């Protein structure tokens, strides 16, 4: 009620917009007031909005373009989008009940009724089953390659992740997680049974390879799968190529073997970096040392994860640039030396060093600080590890074909070890010798290598069999090189014969070119030159027919290689374009090129500690965990690899932002 109005003619004002109406009891009533709240007031929470009303907005399209479209509100679509957000962004179900989220949704779309966490969980599960139905259709008559890995939850439950890799009819590479389930133990038979159960659940009966790490239990798992799938009609050559050893894991073992005896220098530098990163004041002191030494750099040092040698490599790569700054810090900061002299109060077993470089047990001291010799070793480590870092990245990529890259990296690693073994530097020489033993264990013996990794290079139109022969001759004697090359060619032709028998369309009889020519009616009374021309044409057709009778393998190998200068060469696009020319060989290429040489993606390729489920997912039921893990993989529009180097560089940016706000707060206090 408005207080300043005529008592004989009272008026009421809207609490939201201030518009006033007459309110003289029965004469005016309340209908006009409710009508205002429901239909006229723009800010009234009671305003009735037509849910069918659409809004014109610009929708993003590819290549930065956009299009204008009328979009209406749908409760069902909004809830489905909410479930997708929860799954893709790894949010807890309680996220929808948080005050900030409710406020944001109320501002963004007041018509949307936010569901409770139980309803969201149900929506996520429904979305998982809907996507699973779609994916099952994609696997019909599709041969897949598998990778498997194990994860550990906070409750020490063992999870097994099974992933399918394949190239579709449009020659696009795909990677999808099939299941994420608890396994009671890591025994080979247990793993084999769970893989078999998963394949049956998905209706997959065409498997080409299974990539696993080098644990002995996985050898037993492969033996189990070979027995159970040997009689499947779709099995390739009695599962001769089924077992694929994880190449990234082998590289990890090789590198760790080389660093095993050189760990002390790495630990000293790690502890020096830890000191710098342990407090803002110490970091600022170090920055001052960097400025005085006039060392140009966009980012500072970052601490590594001891279980990931790639992060150790990047830590060393960054730290060696600041050797002079660390030496100045040692001279100017009295706490730096005392940090290494302080006793460690860890109550673990005496005399044992942990992964962080600290002595375990009372009375132990932090190792360090690094001296000139340690910095020199670090530079050698960086140079040495750079090759293996790049090789591991190539092996562990999930965004492009990797099977055709293995042989190139194998030759590169072998040549590098051979060169270092002849080095005059005893440290490098000893490291190369240790690594060579591990290399020979897995890759020198041809019985331990899946020949598909060689076949993949032959199927690369830029290299073919000639490159195999050339590369073998660089590291082996001529006789052995020729023997290995012949074995690779024999494996390819064996595969070709198998695929040819399985391909029904290839068995359709085609009319002979010479028979077609014989049916031509030639007049005996034609002139001699005409007969001569016809004879030459017949000879030409016979030669052409002879060429056509060659197998696709022979034709492919005898044709010229594609140029090596094209950095943008797309092997899948090439086979898609030439699949009509090599109908059988293209089927082999599609299966072989889909083979992953690593069980892990780039972000976890170097981990020796395994992957750990976060607290939220570890608190859920196993089936819900599987729905969230698989659903996230299926729903993401594009793969999102994690770049550890970028993550380290971002730390510097975050620190700059913190410094800016800290400076603002100081000025506010002074004012």
C-alpha positions in Angstrom: 0.0 0.0 0.0 1.3 3.4 -0.9 1.5 5.6 2.2 1.4 9.0 0.4 -1.8 8.4 -1.6 -5.4 9.7 -0.9 -7.0 7.5 1.8 -10.3 7.6 -0.1 -8.6 6.4 -3.2 -5.9 3.9 -2.0 -3.3 2.5 -4.4 -0.8 -0.4 -4.2 2.7 -0.4 -5.7 4.4 -3.5 -7.1 7.4 -4.5 -5.0 9.4 -5.4 -8.1 8.9 -2.6 -10.6 7.0 0.1 -8.6 3.9 0.4 -10.9 0.8 1.3 -8.8 -2.8 0.2 -9.1 -6.1 1.0 -7.3 -7.0 -1.3 -4.4 -10.3 -0.1 -3.1 -11.5 -3.4 -1.7 -14.3 -5.1 -3.5 -14.5 -2.4 -6.2 -11.0 -3.0 -7.6 -10.3 -6.5 -6.3 -6.9 -8.3 -6.7 -7.3 -9.6 -10.2 -5.5 -6.6 -11.7 -2.7 -7.0 -9.2 -2.2 -10.7 -10.0 -2.4 -10.0 -13.7 0.4 -7.5 -13.4 2.6 -10.0 -11.5 1.8 -12.9 -13.9 1.9 -11.1 -17.3 3.2 -7.5 -17.1 6.0 -7.1 -14.6 9.3 -7.8 -16.2 11.1 -8.6 -12.9 8.4 -10.5 -11.2 9.3 -14.1 -10.3 5.7 -15.1 -10.8 5.6 -14.0 -14.4 4.3 -16.8 -16.7 6.6 -17.4 -19.6 5.6 -19.4 -22.6 8.0 -22.3 -22.7 7.4 -22.7 -26.4 8.7 -19.2 -27.0 11.9 -19.3 -29.0 14.9 -17.0 -29.0 17.1 -16.0 -32.0 20.7 -16.7 -31.3 23.9 -17.4 -33.2 25.1 -21.0 -33.1 28.8 -21.7 -33.6 29.9 -23.7 -36.6 33.2 -25.0 -37.9 35.9 -22.7 -39.1 34.7 -19.8 -37.0 31.4 -19.4 -38.8 28.1 -19.0 -37.1 24.4 -19.2 -38.1 21.3 -17.6 -36.8 18.7 -20.1 -35.4 15.6 -20.0 -33.3 16.2 -21.9 -30.1 13.5 -22.9 -27.6 13.7 -24.1 -24.0 13.3 -27.8 -23.4 13.5 -29.2 -19.9 14.5 -32.6 -21.2 17.3 -31.3 -23.4 18.6 -29.1 -20.5 18.7 -32.0 -18.1 20.5 -34.1 -20.7 23.1 -31.3 -21.2 23.5 -31.1 -17.4 24.2 -34.8 -17.2 26.7 -34.5 -20.0 28.5 -31.6 -18.2 28.7 -33.7 -15.0 30.2 -36.6 -16.8 32.6 -34.7 -19.2 33.9 -32.3 -16.6 34.2 -34.9 -13.8 32.0 -33.1 -11.4 30.4 -34.6 -8.3 26.6 -35.1 -8.3 26.4 -32.7 -5.4 27.5 -29.9 -7.7 23.9 -29.2 -8.7 23.0 -28.5 -5.0 25.7 -25.9 -4.5 24.6 -22.3 -3.9 26.8 -20.8 -6.6 25.5 -23.2 -9.3 21.9 -22.6 -8.4 22.4 -18.8 -8.6 24.1 -19.1 -12.0 21.3 -21.3 -13.4 18.6 -19.0 -12.0 20.1 -16.0 -13.8 20.9 -18.0 -17.0 17.5 -19.7 -17.3 14.9 -19.3 -14.6 12.5 -21.7 -16.3 14.9 -24.6 -15.6 14.1 -26.7 -12.5 17.4 -27.9 -11.1 17.2 -31.6 -10.3 18.5 -33.1 -7.1 21.8 -35.1 -7.0 20.0 -38.4 -7.1 18.1 -37.5 -10.3 21.3 -36.3 -11.8 23.0 -39.6 -11.1 20.0 -41.4 -12.7 20.3 -39.1 -15.8 24.0 -39.8 -16.1 23.3 -43.5 -16.0 20.6 -43.2 -18.7 23.0 -41.2 -20.9 25.6 -43.9 -20.5 23.3 -46.6 -21.7 22.0 -44.5 -24.6 25.6 -43.9 -25.8 26.5 -47.6 -25.3 23.7 -48.6 -27.7 25.1 -46.2 -30.4 28.6 -47.5 -29.9 27.5 -51.2 -30.2 26.1 -50.5 -33.7 29.5 -49.1 -34.7 31.2 -52.4 -33.7 29.1 -54.5 -36.1 31.4 -56.3 -38.5 34.2 -54.0 -37.3 37.6 -55.5 -36.4 39.2 -53.8 -33.4 42.5 -53.7 -31.5 42.5 -53.7 -27.8 44.6 -52.1 -25.0 44.2 -52.8 -21.3 45.6 -51.1 -18.2 45.0 -51.3 -14.5 44.0 -48.5 -12.1 44.0 -48.3 -8.3 41.4 -46.5 -6.2 42.1 -44.9 -2.8 40.5 -48.0 -1.2 43.2 -50.1 -3.0 40.6 -51.7 -5.3 42.0 -52.9 -8.6 40.3 -51.6 -11.7 40.9 -52.8 -15.2 40.3 -50.6 -18.2 39.8 -52.1 -21.7 39.9 -49.8 -24.7 39.1 -50.5 -28.4 40.9 -48.9 -31.3 39.8 -49.1 -34.9 39.7 -47.3 -38.2 36.2 -46.9 -39.7 35.1 -47.2 -43.3 35.8 -43.5 -43.8 39.4 -44.1 -42.6 39.0 -42.2 -39.3 40.9 -43.4 -36.3 38.8 -44.1 -33.2 39.5 -44.9 -29.5 36.8 -45.8 -27.1 36.8 -47.2 -23.6 34.7 -50.4 -23.4 34.7 -51.1 -19.7 36.2 -50.0 -16.4 35.6 -52.8 -13.9 37.0 -54.2 -10.7 39.2 -57.2 -10.9 40.0 -59.3 -7.8 43.6 -59.7 -8.6 46.2 -59.2 -11.4 46.6 -62.9 -12.3 46.7 -63.5 -16.0 43.7 -65.9 -16.1 41.6 -63.3 -14.3 42.5 -60.6 -16.7 41.9 -62.9 -19.7 38.4 -63.9 -18.4 37.4 -60.3 -17.8 38.5 -59.3 -21.4 36.5 -62.3 -22.8 33.4 -61.3 -20.8 33.6 -57.7 -22.0 33.9 -58.8 -25.6 30.9 -61.0 -25.3 28.9 -58.3 -23.6 29.7 -55.9 -26.5 29.1 -58.5 -29.2 32.7 -58.1 -30.5 34.1 -61.2 -32.2 36.7 -59.6 -34.5 39.9 -58.7 -32.5 43.2 -58.2 -34.2 45.7 -57.4 -31.4 45.8 -56.9 -27.6 48.4 -54.4 -26.4 49.6 -54.9 -22.8 52.6 -54.0 -20.7 55.4 -56.5 -20.0 54.2 -58.1 -16.8 54.4 -61.9 -16.8 50.8 -62.2 -15.9 49.8 -60.5 -19.1 51.6 -63.3 -21.1 49.2 -65.8 -19.3 46.3 -63.5 -20.2 47.2 -63.6 -23.9 47.6 -67.4 -23.8 44.1 -67.6 -22.3 42.6 -65.4 -25.0 44.3 -67.3 -27.7 42.8 -70.5 -26.5 39.3 -69.1 -26.2 39.2 -67.2 -29.5 41.2 -69.6 -31.7 38.1 -71.2 -33.1 36.3 -68.0 -33.8 35.5 -67.7 -37.6 36.9 -64.2 -37.6 40.3 -65.0 -36.0 43.3 -64.0 -38.1 45.9 -66.7 -38.7 45.2 -68.5 -35.4 45.9 -65.3 -33.4 49.5 -65.3 -34.6 49.7 -61.5 -34.1 47.4 -61.1 -31.1 50.0 -60.2 -28.5 51.4 -56.7 -28.8 53.9 -55.5 -26.1 53.6 -51.9 -24.9 56.5 -50.1 -26.5 56.3 -47.0 -24.2 56.6 -49.3 -21.2 59.7 -50.9 -22.8 61.3 -47.5 -23.4 60.5 -46.6 -19.7 62.3 -49.7 -18.6 65.3 -48.9 -20.8 65.6 -45.4 -19.5 65.2 -46.3 -15.8 67.9 -48.9 -16.3 70.3 -46.2 -17.5 69.4 -43.7 -14.8 69.6 -46.3 -12.0 73.3 -45.8 -11.2 73.2 -42.0 -11.8 70.4 -41.0 -9.4 72.3 -39.0 -6.8 73.0 -36.0 -9.0 69.3 -35.9 -10.0 68.2 -36.0 -6.4 70.5 -33.1 -5.5 69.1 -30.9 -8.1 65.5 -32.0 -7.2 66.2 -30.9 -3.6 67.6 -27.6 -4.7 64.4 -27.0 -6.8 62.3 -28.1 -3.9 64.0 -25.5 -1.7 63.2 -22.7 -4.2 59.6 -23.7 -4.5 59.0 -24.3 -0.8 57.9 -20.7 0.0 57.1 -17.4 -1.8 60.0 -15.6 -0.1 62.5 -18.2 -1.3 61.1 -18.1 -4.8 61.4 -14.3 -4.8 65.0 -14.5 -3.7 65.7 -17.0 -6.5 64.1 -14.6 -9.0 66.4 -11.8 -7.8 69.4 -14.1 -8.4 68.1 -14.9 -11.9 67.8 -11.2 -12.7 71.3 -10.4 -11.4 72.7 -13.2 -13.5 70.7 -11.8 -16.5 69.3 -15.2 -17.4 66.5 -14.7 -20.0 63.6 -17.1 -19.4 59.8 -17.0 -19.5 59.4 -19.6 -16.8 61.4 -20.7 -13.7 62.2 -24.2 -12.4 59.4 -26.7 -11.5 59.5 -29.7 -9.3 59.1 -33.1 -10.9 57.2 -36.2 -10.0 59.9 -38.9 -9.2 57.7 -41.7 -10.6 57.6 -40.0 -14.0 60.9 -39.7 -15.7 59.6 -37.4 -18.3 58.8 -34.7 -15.7 62.3 -35.3 -14.3 63.7 -34.7 -17.8 61.8 -31.4 -18.0 62.9 -30.4 -14.5 66.5 -31.0 -15.4 66.1 -29.2 -18.8 64.8 -26.1 -17.0 67.2 -26.3 -14.0 70.5 -26.4 -16.0 69.6 -23.0 -17.5 69.7 -21.5 -14.0 72.9 -23.1 -12.7 74.5 -19.7 -12.2 71.4 -18.5 -10.3 71.5 -21.5 -8.0 75.2 -20.8 -7.3 74.5 -17.2 -6.5 71.6 -18.3 -4.3 74.1 -20.5 -2.4 76.4 -17.6 -1.8 73.8 -15.0 -0.8 71.2 -17.1 1.0 72.5 -18.6 4.3 69.4 -20.8 4.6 70.2 -22.6 1.4 73.1 -24.6 2.8 71.4 -25.1 6.2 68.4 -26.6 4.4 70.7 -29.5 3.3 72.3 -29.8 6.7 69.0 -30.0 8.6 68.1 -33.4 10.0 65.2 -35.1 8.4 62.6 -36.1 11.0 60.9 -38.8 9.0 60.3 -41.8 11.2 60.6 -44.4 8.4 63.3 -47.0 8.3 66.9 -45.7 8.8 69.3 -45.6 5.9 66.7 -45.8 3.1 66.2 -43.0 0.6 62.6 -42.3 -0.5 61.5 -41.3 -4.0 61.8 -37.6 -3.0 65.5 -37.8 -2.3 65.1 -37.4 1.4 66.9 -39.8 3.8 64.5 -42.0 5.7 65.0 -42.3 9.4 66.1 -39.9 12.1 69.4 -38.2 11.7 69.4 -38.4 7.9 70.0 -35.3 5.8 68.7 -33.9 2.5 71.1 -34.8 -0.3 72.8 -31.7 -1.8 73.4 -29.0 -2.7 74.4 -29.8 -6.3 78.0 -29.1 -7.3 79.7 -28.4 -10.6 80.0 -32.1 -11.3 76.3 -32.7 -10.7 75.3 -29.9 -13.1 77.6 -31.4 -15.7 75.9 -34.7 -15.3 72.5 -33.1 -15.5 73.4 -31.6 -18.9 74.4 -35.0 -20.2 71.2 -36.5 -18.8 69.1 -33.8 -20.7 70.9 -34.5 -23.9 70.6 -38.2 -23.4 67.0 -38.3 -22.4 65.7 -35.9 -25.1 65.6 -38.7 -27.7 63.7 -41.1 -25.4 61.3 -38.4 -24.4 60.4 -37.7 -28.0 60.2 -41.4 -28.8 57.8 -42.0 -25.9 55.6 -39.2 -26.9 55.3 -40.6 -30.4 54.6 -44.1 -29.1 52.0 -43.0 -26.6 49.9 -40.7 -28.7 46.2 -41.5 -29.2 45.5 -38.8 -31.7 47.1 -40.4 -34.7 48.4 -43.7 -36.1 51.4 -45.0 -34.2 52.1 -48.5 -35.6 53.9 -47.2 -38.7 56.2 -45.1 -36.4 57.6 -47.9 -34.3 60.3 -49.1 -36.7 61.7 -45.6 -37.3 62.0 -45.0 -33.6 63.5 -48.5 -33.0 66.2 -47.9 -35.5 66.8 -44.4 -34.0 67.2 -45.8 -30.4 69.4 -48.6 -31.6 71.7 -46.3 -33.5 71.9 -43.9 -30.5 72.8 -46.6 -28.1 75.4 -47.9 -30.5 77.0 -44.4 -30.8 76.9 -43.8 -27.0 78.5 -47.2 -26.3 81.6 -45.9 -28.2 81.7 -42.6 -26.3 84.9 -41.6 -24.6 82.8 -40.4 -21.6 82.7 -43.3 -19.2 79.4 -42.3 -17.6 77.6 -42.2 -21.0 79.3 -45.4 -22.0 78.2 -47.2 -18.8 74.6 -45.9 -19.2 74.5 -47.1 -22.8 75.7 -50.5 -21.8 73.1 -50.9 -19.1 70.3 -49.7 -21.4 71.5 -52.0 -24.2 71.0 -55.0 -22.0 67.4 -54.1 -21.4 66.9 -53.2 -25.1 68.2 -56.6 -26.2 65.9 -58.4 -23.8 62.8 -57.0 -25.6 63.7 -55.9 -29.1 66.9 -57.7 -30.2 65.2 -61.1 -30.2 62.7 -61.2 -33.1 60.6 -63.7 -31.2 59.6 -60.9 -28.8 58.5 -58.5 -31.5 55.2 -58.6 -33.2 55.9 -58.5 -37.0 52.9 -56.3 -37.6 55.1 -53.4 -36.5 57.3 -54.2 -39.5 54.4 -54.7 -41.8 53.0 -51.3 -40.8 56.1 -49.7 -42.2 55.9 -51.7 -45.4 52.3 -50.5 -45.8 53.4 -46.9 -45.6 53.6 -45.8 -49.2 56.5 -43.5 -48.4 58.8 -46.4 -47.3 57.6 -49.9 -48.3 60.0 -52.9 -48.2 63.0 -51.0 -49.5 63.2 -48.9 -46.3 63.1 -52.1 -44.2 66.0 -53.5 -46.1 68.0 -50.3 -45.9 67.4 -49.9 -42.2 68.3 -53.5 -41.4 71.6 -53.1 -43.2 72.5 -50.1 -41.0 72.5 -52.2 -37.9 73.0 -55.8 -39.0 75.2 -57.8 -41.4 74.0 -58.1 -44.9 72.9 -61.8 -44.6 70.8 -61.1 -41.5 69.3 -58.0 -43.0 68.2 -59.9 -46.1 66.8 -62.7 -43.9 64.8 -60.3 -41.7 63.5 -58.5 -44.8 62.4 -61.7 -46.4 60.5 -62.7 -43.2 58.7 -59.4 -43.2 57.6 -59.8 -46.8 56.5 -63.4 -46.1 54.3 -62.2 -43.2 52.7 -59.6 -45.3 51.9 -62.1 -48.1 50.6 -64.5 -45.5 48.2 -61.9 -44.3 47.2 -61.1 -47.8 46.3 -64.7 -48.6 44.2 -64.9 -45.5 42.3 -61.7 -46.2 41.8 -62.8 -49.8 40.2 -66.1 -48.8 37.9 -64.3 -46.4 36.8 -61.7 -48.9 33.9 -63.1 -50.9 33.8 -60.3 -53.4 37.4 -61.1 -54.5 36.2 -64.6 -55.5 33.8 -63.4 -58.1 35.1 -64.5 -61.5 36.0 -61.7 -63.9 36.1 -62.1 -67.6 39.6 -62.3 -69.1 40.8 -59.5 -71.2 42.3 -61.9 -73.7 39.0 -63.8 -73.9 37.2 -60.5 -74.7 39.6 -59.8 -77.4 39.2 -63.3 -79.0 35.5 -62.7 -79.3 36.2 -59.7 -81.7 35.3 -60.4 -85.3 38.3 -59.6 -87.5 37.9 -59.6 -91.3 40.5 -61.9 -92.9 40.6 -59.7 -95.9 41.8 -56.7 -94.1 45.1 -55.2 -95.1 48.4 -56.4 -93.6 49.0 -53.2 -91.7 45.6 -53.6 -90.0 46.5 -57.1 -89.0 49.8 -55.9 -87.7 48.1 -53.2 -85.7 45.6 -55.7 -84.2 48.5 -58.1 -83.3 50.2 -55.3 -81.5 47.1 -54.3 -79.6 46.5 -58.0 -78.6 50.1 -58.2 -77.3 49.5 -55.0 -75.3 46.3 -56.4 -73.7 48.1 -59.6 -72.8 50.8 -57.6 -71.1 48.2 -55.6 -69.3 46.4 -58.8 -68.2 49.7 -60.2 -67.0 50.1 -57.1 -64.8 46.6 -57.4 -63.5 47.2 -61.0 -62.5 49.9 -59.9 -60.1 48.8 -59.8 -56.5 48.1 -56.5 -54.9 51.1 -56.9 -52.7 53.5 -57.3 -55.7 51.9 -54.3 -57.5 52.1 -52.2 -54.3 55.8 -53.0 -53.7 57.0 -52.5 -57.2 55.4 -49.1 -57.6 57.3 -46.0 -56.8 57.2 -44.7 -53.2 55.5 -41.4 -52.3 57.8 -38.5 -51.6 59.3 -38.0 -48.2 59.3 -34.3 -48.4 55.6 -33.8 -47.7 55.3 -33.0 -43.9 51.5 -33.0 -44.2 51.3 -36.5 -45.6 48.3 -38.3 -44.2 48.6 -42.1 -44.5 44.9 -42.7 -43.8 43.9 -40.3 -46.5 46.2 -42.0 -48.9 44.8 -45.4 -48.3 41.2 -44.0 -48.5 42.0 -42.6 -51.9 43.7 -45.8 -53.1 41.4 -48.4 -51.5 39.7 -49.1 -54.8 43.1 -49.9 -56.4 44.1 -52.2 -53.5 40.8 -53.7 -52.3 42.3 -56.5 -50.2 45.6 -54.8 -49.2 43.6 -51.7 -48.0 41.7 -54.0 -45.6 45.0 -55.2 -44.2 46.2 -51.6 -43.9 43.1 -50.5 -42.1 43.5 -53.1 -39.4 47.3 -52.9 -39.1 47.4 -49.1 -38.9 44.8 -49.2 -36.1 47.2 -51.2 -33.9 48.3 -49.0 -30.9 51.9 -49.6 -29.8 51.3 -48.3 -26.3 48.7 -49.0 -23.6 48.7 -45.5 -22.3 48.1 -41.9 -23.4 50.8 -39.3 -23.4 49.9 -37.9 -19.9 50.5 -41.3 -18.1 53.0 -43.0 -20.4 55.9 -42.3 -17.9 54.2 -43.2 -14.7 55.6 -46.1 -12.7 53.2 -45.6 -9.8 50.0 -46.2 -11.8 46.8 -44.1 -12.1 44.8 -43.3 -9.0 41.0 -42.6 -8.9 40.0 -39.4 -7.3 38.1 -39.4 -3.9 34.7 -38.7 -5.5 34.8 -41.5 -8.0 36.3 -43.9 -5.4 33.3 -43.3 -3.2 30.9 -44.5 -5.9 29.7 -48.0 -6.8 31.8 -49.9 -9.4 29.0 -49.6 -12.0 28.6 -45.9 -11.6 32.4 -45.5 -11.8 32.3 -47.4 -15.1 29.4 -45.2 -16.4 31.3 -42.0 -15.6 34.7 -43.2 -17.0 33.3 -44.6 -20.2 30.7 -41.9 -20.7 33.4 -39.2 -20.4 35.4 -40.9 -23.1 32.4 -41.3 -25.4 30.9 -37.9 -25.0 34.0 -35.7 -25.5 33.8 -34.2 -28.9 37.5 -34.4 -29.4 40.5 -36.0 -27.5 42.0 -33.7 -24.9 45.6 -34.7 -24.3 47.4 -33.3 -21.3 50.6 -31.5 -22.0 52.8 -31.6 -18.9 55.2 -29.0 -20.1 52.4 -26.5 -20.7 51.1 -27.3 -17.2 54.5 -26.5 -15.7 54.7 -23.2 -17.7 51.2 -22.2 -16.5 52.5 -22.2 -12.9 54.6 -19.2 -13.7 51.5 -17.4 -15.1 49.4 -18.2 -12.0 52.2 -16.8 -9.8 52.3 -13.6 -11.7 48.5 -13.2 -11.2 48.9 -13.8 -7.5 51.7 -11.2 -7.4 49.5 -8.6 -9.1 46.7 -9.1 -6.6 49.1 -9.1 -3.7 50.5 -5.7 -4.9 47.0 -4.3 -5.2 46.2 -5.4 -1.6 49.4 -3.7 -0.3 48.5 -0.4 -2.0 44.9 -0.6 -0.6 46.4 -1.0 2.9 48.8 1.9 2.4 46.0 4.1 1.2 
